[in-house]
Amino acid sequence: MIWLSITQLNEIGVSNGILHRNRRNWKFRPTGKRGRNGKPIDEVLLESLPERFQTAYLRDVGSEFRVSSSELGENHPVDEASTPLLGKEGSLARSLTTESDTPADNRAARGAEEAVVLGADDGERRLTEALLRYDVKVREAFLQEAARLADIVERYASVNPKRTKVGGKYEYVSEVLALCDETECIDQTILAVEPSRSKPKSPHTLEAWAKQYKVDGLATFLRKPPERKSEVDNRFADISAGALQWFNDNWRKKPSAVVCHRDWKKEARKHGWTIPARGWVWRAYNDLPEVVKTIAFKGQKAYTGKYAPYVPRDYRDLDALQILVGDHSVRDVTVMLPDGSLTRPWLTLWQDLRTGLIWGSHLDLSPSSVTIGLAYADGVRNYGAQPLSCPDRDYYSYLYTDQGKDYRSKTIAGDTLIFKNAAKIDGGLNALCTQRRVGLMDELGVKHLMARGYNAREKMVERTHKDISAWEQNTFENEYCGRGIGHKPERWQKSWQRHQKLLTKYGMNLDWMLSESPFMTLEDYRDAISGWILEYNTSEHTRVVLGGATVVPIAEYERLYTTRFEISEDALALLLMKADRRTIGKNGIQFFQSHWHFLHEAMSEFKGQEIEIRYSDGDWERIWAVLPNGQVVEAEAVGNSGVLNKNKKTMGIVAKQKAHEQKMAREFQFVQQSNWRGETVEDRVAAQLGHCTEDPQPEQKKMAVNAPVIRQISRFDKPRLAGRPTVTAEMVSNANVIEGMFGPAADKPKFKEEWED
C-alpha cells in the first residue's frame, strides 16, 4: 500500500478543500506528527483516491524518479530492470552544474535535466528542480549564491535576541541589520539574470528564509518551479448539464448567492445533479458585470438612471418656445393648509428647451391634467404662446413630456369625437367631418414628444426640480422634509411634534394655531417659489446643449422670440376644459349623470343634432356648447320645478325658449338673400368687415418697427371688429401669406405683410 502526504496530494491536484469534503470517503491514517497549527498530520491511502488522482500520481510523480540508460548515455550504464540511485546528497546537483565536453556528456546532462533522484530527500529534490530552471552556464553561480545565503541565514538563526525594546518599540539588533546588508549580491552573472538580488533584504525576509530553509534547504534561495498540473483541471467545478441549465434559467430570480445555492441544492437532490459549493455561486455573483447585475436585480429603472447610454443633445437648432418640456414634482417641504393639516405640495412646470426659460408653473395639492393646463395657461399669459405650426414648411411646435398618465389624458393628448351627421348643405356644399380630434395639443396644432422610460437625462426640467430641492434644503429649516419617504431631518421631526401639540391645544381655534405653528402656509410657499422662478429666469446659466454658452433665460427669450403669439382668455379657457359630445334635446343638453339640463336660445336651430360641449368638473352650473355654425354659447343649468312649489326661474327659461323658437319659425327665410344676389365669399367677408378707404401700408410700416403680435385664431375665437378698419373683396382675394414667423430671422425671409387682427 502507498500512503501519500498532504504535500504529495497537493502536487497531483488535490486541494485542501477537496480533502475536507472527502474526509468520510477516503482512507486516512495519522502520522504521529503535528503541524505548526497544532493539528495532527495525516496521510491518505492512494488506492482510496479516485482513479484520476491515482493515474496522475503514477504518471506525473512516479515517472520523475526513473531514468533510462539511453537518457544517461554510455558513461552511466543502468540496469533497466531496476531503478538506480544517482549519488548521495548534492551529487546530482553537482552533475547538473558541470559542463560536459563530449557528446556523451552532453546527452547525460540533458538526461539529468529531466531526472529526479529516487529516494533522495525533499530538500535535494527541490534543489534539483530549482536548478533545472536556470541555464547550464549560470547554475554553478546560483548554487554558490544559495550556499552563501544559507550561511547568512544560519548565522541569523544563531543571533539571540534578534530584537530589543527601544523607546517603547522593538527594533532589530545591529547584528541582524549587518546580516541584511550582506544579502546584497554583487555577482554580475547572477544580476544579469535576476537584477532584484542587488538590493539588500529586510530582517523580515531573513526570518521567512530561516523558517523555509528548514524545509526546502538550498532551494529556498532559488526560483520556485511551477506547480505540476494534473490531467484533470480541478479549477473548473463539476456541474451536471441539467444543473447548469437550471442555474442559467433561474439565477436572475434569486436575490442573493445564498438563496440561489439553497434552491439549487434542493433541485439537485430531486434530480441527482452534481453542483459546486456555495462559494462557487458567490464568486459567480461577484463576477457579474455591473450592468447585468443592475438590470437583473434592480430593474430597468435603476439601469436607466445609472448606466443607460443617452444621446447628447444640441438645442441650437430650435426656436424660442418651439419645444416646451413639462413635468410634475412633489416638493421637499411640508406646508400648512387653512384647516391646520400638513401636506407636501406638487409643482407643475413648463420649461423652454432652447432658452431654459421657466415658461409656466402651477402649484397645487395634487398633480392632474388640470394643473398641466393651468401651468400652460400661465405661460401663455406671461410670455406668449408657442409659434404656429406650419406643415407646408415642415415646422412644428412640440410639448415634450414623460409617459405619465396625466400627460396622456384626453384633455391634454386629445380624444376623437365622432358625429353622426356626415354632410349638410347650407349656403353652399360644405362637407362636415364625421369626427374631430379635441384636446389641448390638437387645438393648438402642436405635436407630442414622449421621453423614453424613466431616464432623468431625457428631460431638462428634471435638473430644474433638483435645483429647487437644493434651494429648499438651504432656505427652509423647519419645513424641509427630505426627498424620500424614509428618514426625516431631525429639525422637521421636532417641528412636526410641536405642530401636533398645537392642534391638540387649540383645536378648531385655527387663528392661534396658524400664528404659532413652525410650518409656513401654502400661500407663503407659493410666493417663495414664484420668487425663485423669477430669480432663475434672470440669472446666468451655463448650457452644455448650447455649446457651453452662458445665457440668461429671459434675455435669450427676448432675443429669439421676435414675434409674439397670443391666445384670447376665452379661447384659452375653453381649450383647457374637457370635451364630450351630446345630442340637443327638448331641454337642450342633458349632462352630468343625466340629472342636469343645459339650455340656450341658439340651440333651437340645431335640436336633434350632435354637438361638441366643453365643461369643467368643478363647475356644474354651466357648460359651453360648440354649435355646428361655429358659435360657442354658454348654456346655463335648468333646475327642476316642484308640483306645488314651482321654480319661477326654470319656468321663465322654458317660456323664453318657446317664444324664441316661435319667432324663429315666423321669421325664417327659406333662401338667403346673398345667394340669389350672386355674391362671392370675398363679397360676404367684405360686407361683414365693412369698407376700408385707408391705405394699410403706413400702419404696417409703423408696426414693423416693434415686434409684431399675432393672435392665434382658433375655432373658439371670434374676429374683433369694433373700431377696426375693414378691407374690400379685392384686398381679401389678394392677401399675401405672412412669411418668416416659423424660424429664425437669419434663416427665413422677413414678413411681407404684418396684420393685427
Summary of the structure (lengths in Angstrom):
residues: 757
radius of gyration: 47.4
end to end distance: 113.3
largest distance: 144.7
contacts: 2027
relative contact order: 0.05
helix: 43%
strand: 17%
